Amino acid sequence: MPPVRSPQHAALGRAVRELREQKGVSQEQLATLSSLHRNYVGGIERGELNISLAVIVKIADGLGVSLGALFTRADALEE
């Protein structure tokens, strides 16, 4: 298993997981909604991947939240 890239990557991954679980969506469903592979979503949630802004936008759209909401959640989890 690759290591977590940074505390910020880990916090963003936790934010994605929390929002996904709050909405009752599986990793596979989020992957479909975001046009990503399920394994890729798992890597994001574990903080292993250095994802682009384009992917972050896809994730936020798939979750039905704004970028601001996603980043605010990640920021709170990082502290």
C-alpha positions in Angstrom: 0.0 0.0 0.0 1.5 3.4 -1.0 2.0 5.8 1.9 -0.1 8.8 2.6 1.3 11.7 0.5 0.8 14.5 3.1 -1.5 15.5 6.0 -3.4 17.6 3.4 -3.9 14.7 1.1 -5.1 12.6 4.1 -7.5 15.3 5.2 -9.0 15.7 1.7 -9.4 11.9 1.5 -11.2 11.8 4.9 -13.5 14.7 3.8 -14.4 12.8 0.6 -15.1 9.6 2.6 -17.2 11.4 5.3 -19.3 13.2 2.7 -19.7 10.1 0.7 -20.8 8.1 3.7 -23.2 10.9 4.8 -24.9 10.7 1.5 -25.1 6.9 1.7 -23.1 6.4 -1.5 -20.6 3.6 -2.0 -17.1 4.1 -3.5 -18.3 2.4 -6.7 -21.3 4.7 -6.9 -19.2 7.8 -6.3 -16.8 6.6 -9.0 -19.6 6.3 -11.5 -21.0 9.7 -10.6 -17.5 11.2 -10.9 -16.5 9.3 -14.1 -13.6 7.7 -12.2 -12.5 4.2 -11.3 -13.5 2.8 -7.9 -9.9 1.9 -7.1 -9.0 5.5 -7.8 -11.6 6.8 -5.4 -10.2 4.5 -2.8 -6.7 5.8 -3.3 -8.1 9.4 -2.9 -9.9 8.5 0.3 -6.7 6.9 1.7 -4.7 10.1 0.8 -2.3 8.1 -1.5 -2.8 10.1 -4.7 -1.8 13.5 -5.8 -5.0 14.4 -7.6 -5.6 17.3 -10.0 -8.1 20.1 -9.6 -10.1 18.6 -12.4 -10.5 15.4 -10.4 -11.4 17.3 -7.2 -14.1 19.1 -9.2 -15.4 15.7 -10.5 -15.5 14.4 -6.9 -17.3 17.5 -5.6 -19.9 17.3 -8.4 -20.3 13.6 -7.8 -21.0 14.3 -4.1 -23.3 17.2 -5.0 -21.3 19.7 -2.9 -19.3 22.8 -3.8 -15.6 22.9 -3.9 -15.7 25.3 -1.0 -17.7 22.8 1.1 -15.2 20.0 0.3 -12.2 22.1 1.1 -13.8 23.5 4.3 -14.4 19.9 5.5 -10.8 18.9 4.6 -9.4 22.0 6.3 -11.3 21.2 9.5 -10.1 17.6 9.4 -6.5 18.6 9.0 -6.4 20.6 12.2 
